[in-house]
Amino acid sequence: MSGLVLTELWRYPVKSLRGNRHEALPVGARGLVADRHWMLVGNDGRFLTQRQLPRMALINTRLETGFGSHELWLSLDTGEECKVVSGTDGEPLEVTVWGDTCEARTVASEVDRWLSDFLETPCRLVELPLGNVRAVDPEYAAPGADDQVGFADGFPFLLISQASLDGLNERLDAPLPMQRFRPNLVISGCEPHAEDHWKHIRIGEISFRVAKPCSRCPIPTIDPMTGERGAEPLRTLQSYRFWNNRVWFGQNLLHDATGELREGMPVEVLD
C-alpha cells in the first residue's frame, strides 16, 4: 500500500485533559515523550478521567519549552492558568490505572487545590517519574521487549485513519472532529478502517506493532469545547462498529525504537 502519510501528531501531557497537535515530537521508551506523563487521581489513588469528570475536557495543557524544561501549564479558556514544575521533591504515591498499580509522585498542593476547585471534587496531580516503569500487558508485549507506557490506558500509541473518521461523519447529522477520539497518530491515504488489517507499519525510521483494536468508552460523546455529554458518536458507531459487546474505533500500537515523528512522514504497511 503506497501513498500513506502521517498527517496529524497529537500529544496529551495530562491524561484526559486537552492535548495539542505538533509538527514533530520525539519518541521515547514510553511513546511520545511526555504523553500522559501526568494524571489526576482521587483520594483513593485511582485514576480520574472525563468518564467521571467531563469538565476535565475544558482544561488546556501546554509544555512551554519542551519536556526537557519540565514546565507544564494548565489553563482555562477564561485565561486563568496554573504552572506545574515537574521533577520536584513530591511524595511517592501508589496509584491505579485500570488493573495496573504503580508508584507515581505528587506534584504540588497548590496545583491540587486549583484542579480540585475547578473540577469540584478532591483530586491530586501525579507524574510518572522517568525512572519508574509501567509495563505493557504481557499478553501484547513482544517477548524480551521492554514495552512500557505512561499513564495511557494501556498502550503507547493510538492510531486512527482520516478515512475512518470521514466514513463516520458521512453517517452523522453533524460532523465531529478527530479530537473526540484522542489519537496520537492520524494517517491519510487509505480506505476507511484499513488499519483494522495492519499488523506492522513503519513511520519514518520507527516500526510499530499493531497490538489490538481500541474499544471505545463514553469519552468520545463529550464535546471537548463545552464538556457536555451527548449520544454521538457511539450511537452511530454501534450500528456498524459493534462486536463482542463493544464499539471499536482505531488501533493501539507498540513501537520498536525511539527517534522522532514528524507530520508528513510516509507510512509503510509491512504486513
VEXGUFI-669708 format. One line per 8 residues: number of its first residue (from 1); for each residue x, y, z of N, C-alpha, C, CB. Coordinates in nm, 2 decimals. Glycine has a CB too. Layout:
N
NUM = X,Y,Z,X,Y,Z,X,Y,Z,X,Y,Z; ...
END
This chain:
271
1 = 0.09,-0.12,0.00,0.00,0.00,0.00,0.09,0.12,0.00,-0.10,0.00,0.12; 0.07,0.21,-0.10,0.15,0.33,-0.11,0.07,0.46,-0.09,0.23,0.34,-0.24; 0.13,0.57,-0.07,0.06,0.70,-0.05,0.01,0.73,0.09,-0.05,0.70,-0.14; 0.05,0.64,0.18,0.01,0.67,0.32,0.10,0.77,0.38,0.01,0.54,0.40; 0.04,0.86,0.46,0.11,0.97,0.52,0.06,1.00,0.66,0.10,1.10,0.43; 0.16,1.03,0.75,0.12,1.07,0.89,0.08,1.22,0.88,0.24,1.06,0.99; -0.05,1.25,0.89,-0.10,1.38,0.87,-0.13,1.46,1.00,-0.22,1.38,0.79; -0.14,1.39,1.11,-0.16,1.46,1.24,-0.09,1.39,1.35,-0.31,1.47,1.27
9 = -0.03,1.47,1.44,0.05,1.41,1.55,0.00,1.49,1.68,0.20,1.44,1.53; -0.05,1.41,1.77,-0.11,1.47,1.89,-0.05,1.41,2.02,-0.26,1.44,1.89; -0.03,1.50,2.12,0.02,1.46,2.25,-0.07,1.52,2.36,0.17,1.52,2.27; -0.09,1.44,2.46,-0.18,1.47,2.58,-0.09,1.46,2.70,-0.30,1.38,2.58; -0.03,1.57,2.75,0.06,1.56,2.86,-0.01,1.51,2.99,0.12,1.70,2.89; -0.14,1.55,3.01,-0.21,1.50,3.13,-0.32,1.41,3.08,-0.26,1.62,3.21; -0.33,1.29,3.13,-0.44,1.20,3.09,-0.57,1.27,3.11,-0.43,1.07,3.18; -0.65,1.26,3.00,-0.79,1.31,2.99,-0.81,1.46,2.99,-0.86,1.25,3.11
17 = -0.70,1.54,3.00,-0.71,1.68,2.97,-0.69,1.71,2.82,-0.61,1.76,3.06; -0.70,1.83,2.78,-0.69,1.86,2.64,-0.54,1.84,2.59,-0.72,2.01,2.61; -0.53,1.80,2.47,-0.40,1.78,2.41,-0.36,1.88,2.31,-0.39,1.64,2.35; -0.25,1.86,2.24,-0.21,1.96,2.14,-0.15,1.89,2.02,-0.10,2.05,2.20; -0.17,1.95,1.90,-0.12,1.90,1.78,0.02,1.96,1.76,-0.21,1.93,1.66; 0.11,1.87,1.71,0.25,1.92,1.69,0.30,1.88,1.55,0.34,1.85,1.80; 0.39,1.96,1.50,0.45,1.92,1.37,0.55,1.81,1.39,0.52,2.05,1.31; 0.62,1.80,1.50,0.72,1.70,1.53,0.73,1.67,1.68,0.86,1.74,1.47
25 = 0.76,1.55,1.71,0.77,1.51,1.85,0.87,1.40,1.87,0.64,1.47,1.92; 0.95,1.40,1.97,1.04,1.29,2.00,0.97,1.17,2.05,1.15,1.33,2.10; 1.02,1.05,2.02,0.96,0.92,2.07,1.06,0.86,2.17,0.93,0.83,1.95; 1.02,0.83,2.29,1.10,0.77,2.39,1.05,0.63,2.42,1.10,0.85,2.52; 1.10,0.58,2.53,1.06,0.44,2.57,0.91,0.42,2.59,1.14,0.40,2.69; 0.84,0.52,2.64,0.70,0.51,2.67,0.61,0.55,2.55,0.67,0.60,2.79; 0.67,0.60,2.45,0.59,0.66,2.34,0.63,0.80,2.31,0.44,0.65,2.37; 0.54,0.89,2.27,0.57,1.03,2.25,0.62,1.08,2.39,0.45,1.11,2.20
33 = 0.73,1.15,2.39,0.79,1.20,2.51,0.69,1.30,2.58,0.92,1.27,2.49; 0.66,1.27,2.70,0.56,1.35,2.79,0.42,1.32,2.76,0.59,1.49,2.77; 0.39,1.22,2.68,0.24,1.19,2.65,0.19,1.11,2.78,0.23,1.11,2.52; 0.09,1.16,2.84,0.03,1.11,2.96,0.13,1.08,3.06,-0.04,0.97,2.92; 0.22,1.18,3.08,0.32,1.18,3.18,0.26,1.21,3.32,0.44,1.27,3.15; 0.15,1.29,3.32,0.08,1.33,3.44,-0.06,1.27,3.44,0.08,1.49,3.45; -0.12,1.27,3.55,-0.26,1.21,3.57,-0.32,1.26,3.69,-0.25,1.05,3.57; -0.45,1.27,3.69,-0.53,1.31,3.81,-0.58,1.18,3.88,-0.64,1.40,3.78
41 = -0.57,1.18,4.01,-0.62,1.07,4.09,-0.71,1.12,4.20,-0.50,0.99,4.15; -0.80,1.04,4.25,-0.88,1.07,4.37,-0.81,1.04,4.50,-1.02,1.00,4.36; -0.88,1.05,4.60,-0.83,1.03,4.74,-0.78,0.88,4.75,-0.92,1.07,4.84; -0.84,0.79,4.67,-0.81,0.65,4.68,-0.69,0.62,4.59,-0.92,0.57,4.65; -0.63,0.72,4.52,-0.52,0.69,4.43,-0.56,0.63,4.30,-0.43,0.59,4.50; -0.69,0.62,4.27,-0.73,0.57,4.14,-0.75,0.68,4.04,-0.87,0.49,4.16; -0.71,0.65,3.92,-0.71,0.75,3.81,-0.85,0.81,3.79,-0.66,0.69,3.68; -0.85,0.94,3.75,-0.97,1.01,3.71,-0.97,1.05,3.57,-0.99,1.13,3.80
49 = -1.08,1.04,3.50,-1.09,1.08,3.36,-1.22,1.15,3.33,-1.07,0.96,3.26; -1.24,1.19,3.21,-1.36,1.26,3.17,-1.48,1.16,3.19,-1.36,1.30,3.03; -1.46,1.04,3.20,-1.57,0.95,3.23,-1.65,0.99,3.36,-1.53,0.80,3.24; -1.57,1.02,3.46,-1.63,1.07,3.59,-1.65,1.22,3.59,-1.54,1.02,3.70; -1.55,1.29,3.53,-1.55,1.44,3.54,-1.54,1.50,3.40,-1.43,1.48,3.63; -1.65,1.52,3.33,-1.64,1.57,3.20,-1.58,1.71,3.19,-1.78,1.58,3.14; -1.58,1.79,3.30,-1.51,1.92,3.30,-1.36,1.91,3.28,-1.54,1.99,3.43; -1.30,1.79,3.29,-1.16,1.78,3.26,-1.13,1.82,3.11,-1.11,1.64,3.29
57 = -1.23,1.80,3.03,-1.22,1.83,2.88,-1.19,1.98,2.86,-1.34,1.79,2.81; -1.22,2.06,2.96,-1.21,2.21,2.94,-1.07,2.26,2.99,-1.31,2.28,3.02; -0.98,2.18,3.03,-0.85,2.22,3.08,-0.75,2.21,2.98,-0.81,2.15,3.21; -0.68,2.32,2.94,-0.58,2.32,2.84,-0.45,2.27,2.90,-0.56,2.45,2.77; -0.36,2.21,2.82,-0.23,2.18,2.86,-0.12,2.24,2.77,-0.21,2.03,2.87; -0.01,2.28,2.82,0.09,2.34,2.74,0.23,2.31,2.80,0.07,2.49,2.71; 0.32,2.25,2.72,0.46,2.23,2.76,0.53,2.35,2.70,0.52,2.09,2.72; 0.58,2.44,2.78,0.62,2.57,2.73,0.74,2.57,2.64,0.64,2.67,2.84
65 = 0.85,2.49,2.68,0.97,2.49,2.61,1.01,2.34,2.58,1.08,2.57,2.68; 0.92,2.25,2.59,0.95,2.11,2.57,0.97,2.04,2.70,1.08,2.10,2.49; 0.97,1.91,2.68,0.97,1.82,2.80,1.10,1.84,2.89,0.96,1.68,2.76; 1.21,1.88,2.82,1.33,1.90,2.90,1.32,2.00,3.00,1.44,1.93,2.80; 1.23,2.10,2.98,1.22,2.21,3.08,1.14,2.17,3.20,1.16,2.33,3.01; 1.07,2.06,3.19,0.98,2.01,3.30,0.88,2.12,3.34,1.07,1.97,3.41; 0.83,2.20,3.25,0.74,2.30,3.28,0.61,2.28,3.21,0.79,2.44,3.25; 0.50,2.26,3.28,0.37,2.23,3.22,0.28,2.34,3.27,0.31,2.09,3.26
73 = 0.20,2.40,3.18,0.10,2.50,3.21,-0.04,2.44,3.19,0.12,2.63,3.13; -0.12,2.45,3.29,-0.26,2.42,3.28,-0.34,2.55,3.28,-0.31,2.33,3.41; -0.44,2.55,3.19,-0.52,2.68,3.18,-0.66,2.65,3.14,-0.45,2.77,3.07; -0.74,2.76,3.16,-0.88,2.75,3.12,-0.90,2.85,3.00,-0.98,2.79,3.23; -1.01,2.84,2.93,-1.03,2.93,2.82,-1.05,3.07,2.86,-1.15,2.89,2.73; -1.08,3.09,2.99,-1.10,3.23,3.05,-0.97,3.30,3.07,-1.17,3.21,3.19; -0.86,3.23,3.05,-0.73,3.29,3.07,-0.66,3.25,3.20,-0.74,3.43,3.06; -0.74,3.20,3.30,-0.68,3.15,3.43,-0.59,3.04,3.40,-0.79,3.11,3.52
81 = -0.47,3.04,3.47,-0.37,2.93,3.44,-0.30,2.90,3.57,-0.28,2.97,3.34; -0.23,2.78,3.56,-0.16,2.73,3.68,-0.03,2.66,3.63,-0.25,2.63,3.76; 0.08,2.69,3.69,0.21,2.63,3.64,0.24,2.51,3.73,0.32,2.74,3.66; 0.29,2.41,3.65,0.33,2.28,3.72,0.48,2.26,3.69,0.25,2.16,3.66; 0.56,2.25,3.79,0.70,2.22,3.78,0.72,2.07,3.81,0.79,2.31,3.88; 0.77,2.00,3.70,0.79,1.86,3.72,0.92,1.82,3.77,0.77,1.79,3.58; 0.93,1.70,3.83,1.06,1.66,3.88,1.10,1.72,4.01,1.17,1.69,3.78; 1.01,1.78,4.08,1.04,1.83,4.22,1.03,1.72,4.32,0.94,1.95,4.25
89 = 1.05,1.76,4.44,1.05,1.66,4.55,0.91,1.63,4.60,1.14,1.71,4.67; 0.83,1.58,4.52,0.70,1.53,4.56,0.70,1.41,4.64,0.60,1.52,4.44; 0.59,1.36,4.69,0.58,1.24,4.77,0.55,1.12,4.68,0.48,1.26,4.88; 0.61,1.00,4.71,0.57,0.88,4.64,0.43,0.85,4.67,0.66,0.76,4.68; 0.35,0.80,4.57,0.21,0.77,4.59,0.18,0.65,4.50,0.12,0.89,4.56; 0.12,0.55,4.56,0.08,0.43,4.48,-0.05,0.47,4.41,0.06,0.30,4.57; -0.06,0.45,4.28,-0.18,0.49,4.20,-0.22,0.37,4.12,-0.15,0.61,4.11; -0.35,0.37,4.07,-0.40,0.26,4.00,-0.46,0.32,3.87,-0.51,0.19,4.08
97 = -0.42,0.25,3.75,-0.48,0.28,3.62,-0.54,0.15,3.57,-0.37,0.33,3.52; -0.68,0.14,3.57,-0.74,0.02,3.54,-0.69,-0.09,3.64,-0.72,-0.03,3.39; -0.63,-0.20,3.59,-0.59,-0.30,3.67,-0.44,-0.29,3.71,-0.61,-0.44,3.61; -0.37,-0.19,3.67,-0.23,-0.17,3.70,-0.21,-0.08,3.82,-0.16,-0.10,3.58; -0.12,-0.12,3.91,-0.08,-0.04,4.02,0.07,0.00,4.00,-0.10,-0.11,4.15; 0.10,0.12,4.02,0.24,0.16,4.00,0.27,0.28,4.10,0.28,0.20,3.86; 0.40,0.31,4.12,0.43,0.42,4.20,0.45,0.55,4.12,0.56,0.38,4.28; 0.37,0.65,4.16,0.38,0.78,4.10,0.44,0.88,4.20,0.25,0.83,4.05
105 = 0.44,1.01,4.17,0.49,1.11,4.26,0.40,1.23,4.25,0.64,1.15,4.23; 0.36,1.28,4.37,0.28,1.40,4.37,0.36,1.52,4.32,0.23,1.43,4.52; 0.28,1.63,4.28,0.35,1.74,4.22,0.35,1.86,4.32,0.27,1.78,4.09; 0.23,1.92,4.35,0.23,2.03,4.44,0.09,2.05,4.49,0.28,2.16,4.37; 0.08,2.09,4.62,-0.05,2.10,4.68,-0.13,2.22,4.62,-0.04,2.12,4.83; -0.06,2.32,4.58,-0.13,2.44,4.52,-0.20,2.40,4.38,-0.04,2.56,4.50; -0.13,2.31,4.31,-0.19,2.26,4.18,-0.31,2.18,4.21,-0.08,2.18,4.10; -0.30,2.09,4.32,-0.41,2.01,4.35,-0.53,2.09,4.39,-0.37,1.92,4.47
113 = -0.51,2.20,4.46,-0.62,2.29,4.50,-0.68,2.35,4.38,-0.57,2.40,4.60; -0.60,2.40,4.29,-0.65,2.47,4.17,-0.74,2.37,4.09,-0.53,2.52,4.08; -0.69,2.25,4.07,-0.77,2.15,4.00,-0.90,2.11,4.07,-0.68,2.02,3.97; -0.88,2.08,4.20,-1.00,2.04,4.28,-1.11,2.15,4.28,-0.96,2.01,4.43; -1.07,2.27,4.29,-1.17,2.38,4.29,-1.24,2.38,4.15,-1.10,2.52,4.31; -1.17,2.37,4.04,-1.24,2.38,3.91,-1.32,2.26,3.89,-1.13,2.39,3.80; -1.27,2.14,3.92,-1.35,2.02,3.90,-1.45,1.99,4.00,-1.25,1.90,3.89; -1.45,2.06,4.11,-1.55,2.05,4.22,-1.54,1.91,4.28,-1.69,2.08,4.17
121 = -1.42,1.86,4.29,-1.40,1.73,4.36,-1.26,1.72,4.40,-1.44,1.61,4.26; -1.23,1.65,4.52,-1.09,1.64,4.56,-1.01,1.56,4.46,-1.08,1.58,4.70; -0.89,1.61,4.42,-0.81,1.53,4.33,-0.66,1.58,4.35,-0.85,1.54,4.18; -0.57,1.49,4.30,-0.43,1.53,4.31,-0.37,1.50,4.17,-0.36,1.44,4.42; -0.27,1.58,4.13,-0.20,1.56,4.01,-0.07,1.49,4.04,-0.17,1.70,3.94; -0.05,1.38,3.97,0.07,1.30,3.99,0.15,1.28,3.86,0.04,1.16,4.05; 0.27,1.25,3.87,0.35,1.22,3.75,0.42,1.09,3.76,0.46,1.33,3.72; 0.46,1.03,3.65,0.53,0.90,3.65,0.67,0.93,3.63,0.47,0.80,3.54
129 = 0.75,0.93,3.73,0.90,0.96,3.72,0.96,0.88,3.61,0.97,0.94,3.85; 1.06,0.94,3.55,1.13,0.87,3.43,1.19,0.74,3.47,1.23,0.97,3.37; 1.23,0.73,3.60,1.30,0.60,3.64,1.20,0.49,3.67,1.38,0.63,3.75; 1.07,0.52,3.67,0.97,0.42,3.70,0.91,0.36,3.57,0.85,0.48,3.78; 0.89,0.23,3.57,0.84,0.16,3.45,0.70,0.10,3.48,0.94,0.05,3.42; 0.61,0.14,3.39,0.48,0.08,3.39,0.48,-0.01,3.26,0.36,0.18,3.39; 0.48,-0.14,3.28,0.49,-0.23,3.17,0.36,-0.25,3.10,0.54,-0.37,3.22; 0.37,-0.27,2.97,0.25,-0.30,2.89,0.21,-0.44,2.92,0.28,-0.29,2.74
137 = 0.08,-0.47,2.91,0.02,-0.60,2.94,0.10,-0.71,2.86,-0.13,-0.61,2.89; 0.16,-0.80,2.94,0.25,-0.90,2.87,0.18,-0.99,2.76,0.30,-1.00,2.98; 0.05,-0.99,2.76,-0.03,-1.05,2.65,0.00,-0.99,2.52,-0.18,-1.05,2.68; 0.04,-0.86,2.52,0.06,-0.79,2.39,0.21,-0.75,2.37,-0.03,-0.67,2.39; 0.29,-0.75,2.48,0.43,-0.71,2.46,0.50,-0.82,2.39,0.49,-0.69,2.60; 0.61,-0.78,2.32,0.69,-0.87,2.24,0.78,-0.94,2.34,0.77,-0.80,2.14; 0.81,-1.07,2.32,0.90,-1.15,2.41,1.03,-1.08,2.42,0.91,-1.29,2.35; 1.07,-1.05,2.54,1.20,-0.99,2.56,1.21,-0.84,2.54,1.30,-1.06,2.48
145 = 1.10,-0.78,2.50,1.10,-0.64,2.47,1.07,-0.56,2.60,0.99,-0.61,2.36; 1.12,-0.44,2.60,1.10,-0.35,2.72,0.98,-0.26,2.69,1.22,-0.27,2.75; 0.86,-0.32,2.65,0.75,-0.24,2.62,0.69,-0.18,2.74,0.64,-0.33,2.55; 0.68,-0.05,2.74,0.62,0.02,2.86,0.54,0.14,2.81,0.74,0.08,2.95; 0.47,0.20,2.90,0.37,0.30,2.87,0.36,0.40,2.99,0.23,0.24,2.84; 0.32,0.52,2.96,0.30,0.62,3.06,0.16,0.59,3.13,0.30,0.76,3.01; 0.08,0.70,3.15,-0.05,0.68,3.21,-0.16,0.66,3.11,-0.08,0.80,3.30; -0.13,0.64,2.98,-0.23,0.60,2.88,-0.30,0.47,2.93,-0.17,0.58,2.74
153 = -0.42,0.45,2.88,-0.50,0.33,2.93,-0.42,0.20,2.92,-0.62,0.32,2.85; -0.35,0.18,2.81,-0.27,0.05,2.81,-0.16,0.04,2.71,-0.37,-0.05,2.78; -0.16,0.14,2.61,-0.06,0.13,2.50,0.00,0.27,2.47,-0.13,0.07,2.37; 0.12,0.27,2.42,0.19,0.40,2.39,0.12,0.48,2.29,0.33,0.38,2.36; 0.06,0.42,2.18,0.01,0.50,2.07,-0.13,0.45,2.04,0.10,0.48,1.95; -0.22,0.55,1.99,-0.35,0.52,1.93,-0.34,0.58,1.79,-0.46,0.58,2.02; -0.37,0.50,1.69,-0.38,0.54,1.55,-0.52,0.53,1.50,-0.28,0.45,1.47; -0.56,0.63,1.42,-0.69,0.63,1.35,-0.66,0.69,1.21,-0.79,0.72,1.43
161 = -0.72,0.63,1.11,-0.71,0.69,0.98,-0.81,0.80,0.96,-0.73,0.57,0.87; -0.77,0.90,0.88,-0.87,1.00,0.85,-0.99,0.95,0.77,-0.80,1.11,0.76; -0.97,0.85,0.69,-1.08,0.79,0.62,-1.18,0.73,0.71,-1.03,0.68,0.52; -1.14,0.67,0.82,-1.23,0.61,0.92,-1.32,0.72,0.98,-1.16,0.54,1.03; -1.26,0.83,1.01,-1.34,0.94,1.07,-1.44,1.00,0.96,-1.25,1.06,1.12; -1.38,1.01,0.84,-1.47,1.06,0.73,-1.59,0.97,0.70,-1.39,1.07,0.60; -1.57,0.84,0.71,-1.68,0.74,0.70,-1.78,0.76,0.81,-1.62,0.60,0.69; -1.73,0.78,0.93,-1.83,0.80,1.04,-1.90,0.93,1.02,-1.75,0.81,1.17
169 = -1.84,1.04,0.98,-1.90,1.17,0.96,-2.01,1.17,0.85,-1.80,1.28,0.94; -1.99,1.08,0.75,-2.09,1.07,0.65,-2.22,1.02,0.70,-2.04,0.98,0.54; -2.21,0.95,0.82,-2.33,0.89,0.88,-2.40,0.98,0.98,-2.30,0.76,0.94; -2.33,1.09,1.02,-2.37,1.17,1.13,-2.44,1.30,1.07,-2.26,1.22,1.22; -2.54,1.35,1.15,-2.60,1.47,1.11,-2.51,1.59,1.11,-2.73,1.50,1.20; -2.42,1.59,1.21,-2.32,1.70,1.23,-2.18,1.63,1.24,-2.35,1.79,1.35; -2.09,1.66,1.15,-1.96,1.60,1.16,-1.88,1.63,1.29,-1.87,1.64,1.04; -1.80,1.54,1.34,-1.72,1.56,1.46,-1.57,1.57,1.42,-1.75,1.44,1.55
177 = -1.50,1.64,1.51,-1.35,1.65,1.48,-1.28,1.52,1.53,-1.30,1.77,1.55; -1.16,1.50,1.48,-1.08,1.39,1.52,-1.05,1.40,1.67,-0.95,1.39,1.45; -1.04,1.52,1.73,-1.01,1.53,1.88,-1.10,1.45,1.97,-1.01,1.67,1.92; -1.22,1.42,1.92,-1.32,1.34,2.00,-1.26,1.21,2.04,-1.45,1.32,1.93; -1.17,1.15,1.96,-1.12,1.02,1.98,-0.98,1.02,2.04,-1.12,0.94,1.85; -0.92,1.13,2.05,-0.79,1.15,2.12,-0.68,1.05,2.07,-0.81,1.12,2.27; -0.66,1.05,1.93,-0.55,0.97,1.88,-0.41,1.04,1.90,-0.57,0.94,1.73; -0.31,0.96,1.89,-0.17,1.02,1.88,-0.13,1.04,1.73,-0.07,0.93,1.95
185 = -0.17,0.94,1.65,-0.13,0.94,1.51,-0.26,0.93,1.42,-0.04,0.82,1.48; -0.26,1.02,1.32,-0.37,1.02,1.22,-0.30,1.00,1.08,-0.45,1.16,1.22; -0.35,0.90,1.01,-0.30,0.85,0.89,-0.39,0.88,0.78,-0.26,0.70,0.89; -0.35,0.94,0.67,-0.43,0.96,0.55,-0.38,0.88,0.43,-0.43,1.11,0.51; -0.47,0.85,0.33,-0.43,0.78,0.21,-0.47,0.64,0.20,-0.28,0.78,0.20; -0.56,0.60,0.29,-0.61,0.46,0.29,-0.77,0.46,0.29,-0.56,0.38,0.41; -0.82,0.34,0.28,-0.97,0.32,0.29,-1.01,0.33,0.43,-1.01,0.19,0.22; -1.14,0.35,0.46,-1.19,0.35,0.60,-1.16,0.22,0.67,-1.34,0.38,0.60
193 = -1.11,0.23,0.78,-1.08,0.11,0.87,-0.98,0.02,0.81,-1.21,0.04,0.90; -0.90,0.06,0.71,-0.79,-0.02,0.66,-0.69,-0.06,0.78,-0.71,0.05,0.55; -0.68,0.03,0.88,-0.59,0.00,0.99,-0.63,-0.13,1.07,-0.59,0.12,1.09; -0.76,-0.17,1.05,-0.80,-0.29,1.12,-0.72,-0.42,1.07,-0.95,-0.32,1.09; -0.66,-0.41,0.95,-0.60,-0.52,0.89,-0.45,-0.51,0.90,-0.65,-0.54,0.75; -0.39,-0.41,0.95,-0.25,-0.39,0.96,-0.19,-0.47,1.08,-0.21,-0.24,0.96; -0.07,-0.53,1.06,0.00,-0.59,1.17,0.12,-0.52,1.21,0.03,-0.74,1.13; 0.20,-0.47,1.11,0.32,-0.40,1.13,0.33,-0.28,1.04,0.45,-0.49,1.12
201 = 0.37,-0.17,1.09,0.38,-0.05,1.00,0.51,0.02,1.03,0.26,0.05,1.01; 0.56,0.11,0.94,0.68,0.19,0.97,0.64,0.33,0.93,0.80,0.14,0.89; 0.68,0.42,1.03,0.66,0.56,1.00,0.80,0.63,1.01,0.56,0.63,1.10; 0.85,0.68,0.91,0.99,0.73,0.91,1.08,0.61,0.93,1.01,0.84,1.01; 1.16,0.62,1.04,1.26,0.51,1.08,1.21,0.42,1.19,1.39,0.57,1.11; 1.08,0.45,1.24,1.03,0.38,1.35,0.93,0.27,1.31,0.97,0.47,1.46; 0.94,0.15,1.35,0.85,0.05,1.32,0.75,0.03,1.44,0.91,-0.09,1.28; 0.63,-0.01,1.41,0.53,-0.03,1.51,0.46,-0.16,1.49,0.42,0.09,1.50
209 = 0.42,-0.22,1.60,0.33,-0.34,1.60,0.19,-0.30,1.63,0.38,-0.44,1.71; 0.10,-0.34,1.55,-0.05,-0.31,1.58,-0.10,-0.42,1.68,-0.13,-0.32,1.44; -0.12,-0.37,1.80,-0.15,-0.46,1.91,-0.29,-0.51,1.91,-0.11,-0.40,2.04; -0.38,-0.42,1.91,-0.53,-0.46,1.92,-0.61,-0.34,1.89,-0.56,-0.51,2.07; -0.74,-0.36,1.85,-0.83,-0.25,1.82,-0.86,-0.18,1.95,-0.96,-0.31,1.76; -0.90,-0.06,1.94,-0.94,0.03,2.06,-1.09,0.02,2.08,-0.89,0.17,2.04; -1.13,-0.03,2.19,-1.27,-0.03,2.23,-1.30,0.11,2.29,-1.30,-0.15,2.33; -1.41,0.16,2.26,-1.44,0.30,2.29,-1.53,0.31,2.41,-1.50,0.37,2.18
217 = -1.49,0.39,2.51,-1.57,0.43,2.63,-1.65,0.55,2.59,-1.47,0.46,2.75; -1.73,0.61,2.69,-1.81,0.72,2.66,-1.74,0.85,2.63,-1.91,0.74,2.77; -1.61,0.86,2.65,-1.54,0.99,2.63,-1.56,1.06,2.50,-1.39,0.97,2.65; -1.57,0.98,2.38,-1.59,1.05,2.26,-1.73,1.12,2.25,-1.58,0.95,2.14; -1.82,1.09,2.34,-1.95,1.16,2.34,-1.95,1.29,2.41,-2.06,1.07,2.41; -1.83,1.33,2.47,-1.82,1.45,2.54,-1.76,1.56,2.45,-1.72,1.44,2.67; -1.83,1.67,2.44,-1.78,1.78,2.35,-1.66,1.84,2.41,-1.89,1.89,2.33; -1.54,1.84,2.34,-1.42,1.89,2.41,-1.42,2.04,2.42,-1.30,1.85,2.32
225 = -1.51,2.11,2.36,-1.52,2.25,2.38,-1.61,2.30,2.49,-1.56,2.32,2.25; -1.71,2.21,2.52,-1.81,2.25,2.63,-1.81,2.16,2.75,-1.94,2.26,2.56; -1.76,2.04,2.73,-1.77,1.94,2.84,-1.90,1.87,2.85,-1.73,2.00,2.97; -1.99,1.90,2.76,-2.13,1.84,2.76,-2.13,1.70,2.70,-2.23,1.94,2.70; -2.21,1.61,2.76,-2.23,1.48,2.70,-2.34,1.48,2.60,-2.26,1.38,2.81; -2.32,1.38,2.50,-2.43,1.36,2.40,-2.44,1.21,2.37,-2.40,1.44,2.28; -2.52,1.18,2.27,-2.53,1.04,2.23,-2.43,1.00,2.12,-2.67,1.02,2.18; -2.39,1.09,2.04,-2.30,1.06,1.94,-2.15,1.08,1.98,-2.33,1.15,1.81
233 = -2.06,1.01,1.92,-2.08,0.92,1.80,-2.11,0.77,1.83,-1.95,0.93,1.72; -2.11,0.74,1.96,-2.13,0.60,2.00,-2.26,0.54,1.94,-2.12,0.58,2.15; -2.37,0.62,1.94,-2.49,0.57,1.89,-2.48,0.52,1.74,-2.60,0.67,1.90; -2.41,0.60,1.66,-2.40,0.57,1.52,-2.29,0.45,1.51,-2.35,0.69,1.44; -2.18,0.46,1.58,-2.08,0.36,1.57,-2.14,0.22,1.61,-1.96,0.39,1.66; -2.23,0.21,1.70,-2.29,0.09,1.73,-2.36,0.02,1.62,-2.39,0.11,1.85; -2.40,0.10,1.52,-2.47,0.04,1.40,-2.38,-0.03,1.30,-2.55,0.15,1.33; -2.25,-0.01,1.31,-2.16,-0.07,1.22,-2.02,-0.10,1.27,-2.15,0.01,1.09
241 = -1.99,-0.07,1.40,-1.86,-0.10,1.45,-1.88,-0.17,1.59,-1.78,0.03,1.47; -1.98,-0.25,1.60,-2.01,-0.31,1.73,-2.00,-0.46,1.72,-2.15,-0.27,1.78; -1.91,-0.52,1.80,-1.90,-0.67,1.82,-1.84,-0.70,1.95,-1.82,-0.73,1.70; -1.86,-0.82,2.00,-1.81,-0.86,2.13,-1.85,-0.76,2.24,-1.66,-0.87,2.13; -1.97,-0.71,2.22,-2.04,-0.62,2.32,-1.96,-0.49,2.34,-2.05,-0.69,2.45; -1.88,-0.45,2.24,-1.81,-0.32,2.25,-1.81,-0.25,2.11,-1.66,-0.35,2.29; -1.79,-0.12,2.12,-1.77,-0.04,2.00,-1.62,-0.02,1.98,-1.84,0.10,2.01; -1.57,-0.04,1.85,-1.43,-0.03,1.82,-1.40,0.08,1.71,-1.39,-0.17,1.76
249 = -1.29,0.15,1.74,-1.26,0.26,1.65,-1.11,0.30,1.68,-1.35,0.39,1.67; -1.03,0.27,1.58,-0.88,0.29,1.59,-0.81,0.17,1.64,-0.86,0.41,1.69; -0.67,0.18,1.64,-0.59,0.07,1.67,-0.48,0.12,1.77,-0.52,0.01,1.54; -0.45,0.03,1.87,-0.34,0.06,1.96,-0.21,0.00,1.91,-0.37,-0.01,2.10; -0.10,0.08,1.92,0.03,0.04,1.87,0.13,0.03,1.98,0.07,0.14,1.76; 0.23,-0.05,1.95,0.36,-0.06,2.03,0.47,-0.02,1.93,0.38,-0.20,2.10; 0.57,0.05,1.98,0.68,0.09,1.90,0.81,0.01,1.93,0.71,0.24,1.91; 0.89,-0.01,1.82,1.01,-0.09,1.84,1.14,-0.01,1.85,1.02,-0.18,1.72
257 = 1.13,0.12,1.85,1.25,0.21,1.85,1.22,0.35,1.90,1.33,0.21,1.72; 1.31,0.42,1.94,1.30,0.56,1.97,1.34,0.65,1.85,1.38,0.61,2.10; 1.32,0.78,1.86,1.35,0.86,1.74,1.26,0.98,1.74,1.34,0.78,1.61; 1.22,1.02,1.62,1.13,1.14,1.60,1.02,1.11,1.50,1.21,1.26,1.56; 0.90,1.16,1.53,0.79,1.15,1.43,0.76,1.30,1.39,0.67,1.08,1.49; 0.73,1.31,1.26,0.70,1.44,1.21,0.58,1.43,1.11,0.83,1.50,1.13; 0.49,1.53,1.12,0.38,1.53,1.02,0.44,1.53,0.88,0.29,1.65,1.05; 0.37,1.46,0.79,0.42,1.45,0.65,0.51,1.33,0.62,0.49,1.57,0.62
265 = 0.55,1.25,0.73,0.63,1.14,0.71,0.55,1.03,0.63,0.68,1.08,0.84; 0.61,0.95,0.54,0.55,0.84,0.48,0.52,0.73,0.58,0.63,0.79,0.36; 0.42,0.66,0.55,0.38,0.54,0.63,0.38,0.42,0.54,0.24,0.56,0.70; 0.45,0.31,0.59,0.46,0.19,0.51,0.39,0.08,0.59,0.61,0.16,0.48; 0.31,0.00,0.52,0.25,-0.11,0.58,0.34,-0.23,0.55,0.10,-0.14,0.53; 0.40,-0.29,0.66,0.49,-0.40,0.64,0.42,-0.53,0.62,0.59,-0.41,0.76; 0.31,-0.56,0.70,0.23,-0.67,0.68,0.10,-0.65,0.76,0.30,-0.80,0.72
END
